[in-house]
């Protein structure tokens, strides 16, 4: 049987794990009938935790070693989720620079799948639609009271931000973006879908013209 060893690397700043991390890794190994699993938790240039569990083969007695080579497998999802959950459970926080995150996808407490991408400058943008036309949400702190404010930017097929005018609502801005399609303007006014669903629908329809 070909062996499969899993390496997990998390770029976080302050985190401590006990023996349970090893036990969980071994439970994944036995559940999925994997001979060997390796994982590591890394912060900067420091290794906070590293371990290998299992054997070189299910049918051989020799134990796994940190010197073994590995392949990355899809089971990393389970182990990564467990380590992050332990980290969150401790109530600790860490600031990860946006430039280190290429894309981030998660399900929020309202059971909505949300995806963010690095804007290439300094922050993450939430992706609402990413076709020929694009719509991204920018979040920022209000300089007066620290509350979070957001606004939606639309981009044309050339990747240039579409100027919709100051102080426009996102709905009126979207109508200006699709003004060449009266049918889509009417859809925006009459639809009962959520605003993000409307954006995805009309921009996907507008993409068909290009």
C-alpha positions, 0 to 999 in steps of 0.5 A: 500500500502506498503511504500517505503522509499529511503536512499541515502548516498554519501561519499564526502568531501565538498558539499552544497545543497539548497532547490532544492534537497528536491524538486527533491526528492519530484518530484521523489516520485510523478513521481514513485507514491512512498509514502515516500522518505528519503535521506542523504548526509554524509561526514565522521561523519557529516551529510551535508543534510538530509530530508524526503518527502511524507506521510506514505501512499498515502491514509493517511494524516500523514506526513513522518518523519526522524524517519521512517524505510526504504527499499532501492529501485532502485529509488536511481539511479535517486536521486544519479545522481542528487546530483552528477550532482549538485556537479559537476556543482559547479566545486568542486573536492574531493579526495576519497581514492581508498580503499573506492571504491569497483567498479566504473562504468560510461559512458565516453564522448566517450559513452564508459562504463568503469569499475574500481576496487580497486587493494587491495593495493592503486589504481583503475584498469580499467577492460578490461577483467575479466574472467578466464584470466584477463586484467587490465589497470593501470594509473599513473602520469609521474614523469617527466611532470605529464602526465597520462601514462597507461599500460595493465597487463594480468593475468593467470587463477591462478591470477598471472601476466603474464610476457611478457617482458619489453618495449613490446607493449600491442599488442605484449604482448597479442600475447605472452599471447595467443601464445599457440593458433596460430589462436588467434595470427593470429586474433590479427594481422588481426582484425579491432576491437579496441584493447580492443575489441581484448583483450576481444575476444581472452581472452574469446576464450582462457578461453574456453581451461581451 
